Amino acid sequence: MYARSFATGNQLYQDGFFADVSSVEGYATNYSGSNKAPWLATDGKAFGIPFAAVSHGIYYNKEIFKELGLTKPKDWDEFLDYCQKIKDAGYIPLANSLGDEWDITEVVFMNIAPNFIGGMEGRLAYDKKEKAFNGPEVVALFEAMKSLAPYLPGGFEALGYNDSNALFATGQAAMYFDGSWSISTFDDVDFEWGILPPPAPKGAEKEYITFHADAGMAMNSKTKHPNEVKTLLAWFGSKDGAAALAKYLPTGFFPMSENSVVIEDVHANEFLSLNNGRGTDVRWAWPKLLGGEPSGYTLMQEGSIAVINGDKTPKEAADDFKSGLAEWYPPAQ
């Protein structure tokens, strides 16, 4: 069965549903340490093998960009300037909306977060209590979310994820924060489009991409066929298995084996190319911040929606983020 990465999958292992798969043939050599980490239990055993990752970025309409003389924005300030130029030209700058709340959280907030908090190294600094969860970088991240409000579609409060897809697919919106899993959604649009990396704040020393360890493959602890399961799991990580996953997984889901594979889709390769020369990290909430109530995910979501709607200042959202985590997460206390 599939296993979510980090806390969600670990809990199912702790509850006895997943078996230890550390002994699967090739597990030690077919996956990097960073790819194995999301499916390592708190006891150090593997509750799943790495199976598929997804990437995050910004879909953009190349024809609108060409019409307005726009290229890749060099930083967040220039990105906002682009948004204003697009709006002045009569287009919707950004297709994203708030009707399906996970959208603004996973594909916008967690899409841009690594650039504002400093990637994996920055994220770990919060977990080590070296940075405050309401510190200046977090405030700047919520300020960035607030800055998007003038450039979202009219009625964005009620529009859902499918509505946002449609606004981009019909050429009404010039850009769309989303993930690689949506590539096939736009296969048949009648304009050229591409993928932009999320811009970093002005003056940032390094850029980052959210490249998320999304799905692992686990073994049911009650299976009557453990040897057969282990054979299948071993094959997934092999050269032939990785090639098969690259060919048959839905477009935008990337195999995590160290064996090199060929990805045929142009836009999938465009997503992968965003990793070149940039740091990568998973969605901020996943590794540590899903294990209590209120979860970091919920707090990121509530804070993002509040600042976009004008109900909180970025500083208030950051303070609420810290105080909510402090109810259960020691590094935030």
N, C-alpha and C positions, 0 to 999 in steps of 0.2 A: 504494500500500500504506500501511498505518498506520505511524506513526512515534512511538515513545515519546518523551517530552520529555527534555530535558537530555542527560546523559552517554550513555545507552543509544542514543538516536537519533543523537547526534553521532558515536558510534563507527562506526555503520553508514555514515554519510556519509564519514567518514575512510577507511573500508575500501572505498569506491567503489560502494556499493550504491544510495545516494540521489543524485539530481541536485540542482543548485542551482535553487530555484524562486523566487528573488528577483524575477525579471522577470515573474512571473504578474500579469496585469492585475488591478488593484485591491488587490494585496497591500499596497502602501504606505499606502493610505487606509482599507481595510476592517478593519484590526486595530490595536489599541493597541500601544504599544511593550512594555508589560508582557506582553501576550498573545503577541507575536511572540518574545519573549526565550527561552522554553523550546525553541524550534526554530531558534535561531541557532547555527551552527557556530563553532568557535574561530577560523575565518578571517573571520567576520563575515557569511558568506552563509547563506541560509535553506535548511535541508535538509527543511523541511516547513511547511505552512501550519497555523495553529491550527484545530483541528476541534471538539473537545469537552472540556469541563471537568466535574469532579464536585465535590460538596461533602461536608463531614463534619459530623456533629452527634450528638445523642443522641435516639434514638427513645424515646417514653415513652407509657405507657398512661394516657390521660386519666381513665379510670374509676377506676383505683387511686389516682391523684393526688387526684381529687375525694373519694373515700372517706376518704382520710387527711388531707384539708385542706391539700394541698401545692400550691404554685405554682412559678414559675420560681426556682430557687436563685440567690441573688445573688452567691455566690462559692463557692470550692472547699470551704471549711469547712461552709457550709450544705448543700452537695451531699452531703457525707459524713453530716451529720445526717439528711438525707432518707433516705439509704441505710439508716441504722440504724433509722429509724422504719418503713421498708418491711419490713425484715427482722423487726422485732418484731411486725409485723402478719401474718407468715406467708408473705410473698411473697419471691421471689428479687429482690434489688435490681437486679442487673446480669446480663444474659444472656451476656456475653462469656466466652471460655474460651481455653485454651492449646493444644488439640489440633492446630489449624492455626495454626502460629506466626505467619504473616503477619498474622493477624487482630489479635493483641495489638499488633503493631508498627504497622501502617498505620492501623487504625481506632480505636486507643486512644492509643498513645504519640504518633503524629504528628497525631492529632486534637487533643490537648490541648497539644502542644508550643508552638505560637505564643504561647499565653497565658502560658507560663512563661518563655520566652526573649525575649519582646518582639517577636513578629512578624517581618516581613521585615527591619526595621532591626536587630533583635537578632541574627537569623541572620547577616546580613552582617558584624556585628561579630566573630563567631567567625572568619569567613573572612578578615577583615582582621587577625586576631591581636590584636584589642582586648579580647577576652574569652577566658578559658581554657575549653577543652572539659570540664574537670572543675570549673568554678567553681560558685558557690552556686546559680545559676539551674538548672544542669543537675542538681545534687544535689537541689534542690527538685522537679524534674520526676520524677526516679526515686523520690523520697519519695512523690509523688502516685501513682505506679504502685503502690508498695507498699501505700498506704492503701486500694487497691481490693480487696485480697486477701480480707478478711472478707466481702465482699459479692458475690463471684462464686458461681456454682452449685456445689453439692456435686459432687465429682469433676471440677472444671473442668480439671484437668491433662490429662484424656483426651478431653474433649468437643471436637468439631470445630465449624467455622463453621456447618454446616447444623443441628447440634444447638442452637447458640445461636439461630439463626433460629427454630427450633421452640419454644424456651422463651418467646421473646417472642410469637410468633404464637398460642400457646395460652393466653396470659394468665398464665403462671406467673411470668414475670419482668416487673418494672415498667419497666425501662429497658434500653437496648441501644446502646452506642457503635457506630455504623456509618456508612455513606456513602449518598449519594443514589441510588446504583445499585441499592439494595435496595428502593426504594419499592414496586415492583410485587409484591415477595414478600409484602407485607402487605395487598394489595388486598382480600382476601376474609376478613380476620379479623372476629370478631363483637364487636369493641369499638372505641371511638373512640381514635385515637392522634394524636400530633403530634410535633414536632421541637423540641428544646431546644438552645441553644448550649452548647458545653462551658464550664463555669464557669472564671473566672480566679481566681488566688490572691487571698486577702483583701488589700485595699488596692491592688490593681493599678490603674494610671491608665487603662488602655485594655484593651478586649477584642478578641480576634482569632478568626477562623474560618479553618480550612484549606480553601481553595478551590483545588483542584488542577488544573493544566493536564495533562490526562491523555493525550489522543490528538491527534496531528497527522496530516496526510495528505501523503504524500511521492510523488515521481515516481521510478520505477525508472530508474536511470541507463542501462540497456540497452534502454529501450523503443524500439520502432520507430514509435511514434505520439506524439512529444513535443507536437505542436500540439494534438492531441485531449486529451491529459492536462492541458495548461495551460488549455484551455477549461473542462474539468470543475472544476479547482481554482479557477479564477476564479469560476465559478458558485457554489461553496460559500460564498464570502465575500460574494456579492451579496445584495441585499434578498430576492429570490425564493429563493435558495439557503438563506439563513439561516432563512427562514420554513419551508422544507421540512424542514430539519434539526430545527427546534423541534418540528415535527409528527411526524416519523417516527423520530427517534433514540429508543432505549429511554428510558423515563421515568427522569429523574434524570441524564441526560447533557445538558449545556447547550452550545448553540452559542457560539462565541467571537468571532463577527463583531461589529463595532461597529453594524451595522444592528439596529435594535430588533426584537424578536420577541415573539410572544405564547405563553406557556407555559400550557397549559390545566389541567394536573394541580394540584390543590390542594396536595398535599404537596410537589411540586416547587417551587411558588411559596413554600411555607413555608421550604424549604431556602434559596432565593434571598434571602428576606427576612432571613435571619440576617446577610447581608453589610451590611445597612443600619446605619450608625453604628458599624461595627466595621472593624478592619483585616483584610486577607486576605493569606494567603501559601500557597505550595505545601508539600507534604510536605517536611519538613526534609532528609531524606537526598538528595533528587533532584538539586538543582542542582550540588553539588560533591562529595558524599560517597559516590558510587557508583563512583568512578573508580579504586579500588585495593583491595588486600586486606590486612587484613579491611575490608570496606566499612562505611561508617557505618550502613547498613541492618542488617547482621548484628550490629554491636555494640549498636545500639539494641534489637534483638530479644533478643539474649542477655542484656543487662542487665535488660530488662523482665521476662523470664521468671525470672531469678535472684532479683530482689527480691521478686516476687510469691510465689515458692516459698520465700522465706526463706533462700536459699543465699548471698546477698550483701547487704551493707548498701547503701543508696543512694549513700553516698560511695565504696564500693568499685566499684560499677557505673559511677559517673562517672569514676573514675580509670582503669578499664579501657577506657572509651570513649575517653578522651584518649590513653592509651598505645597502643591499637590503631590509631587514626588516625595517630598520630605515626610509625608504621612506614612511611607513604608520603605523608601529607598535610602539607606544610610548615607551614601555620598552626597545626597541633596540636603541632609540635615545640618 
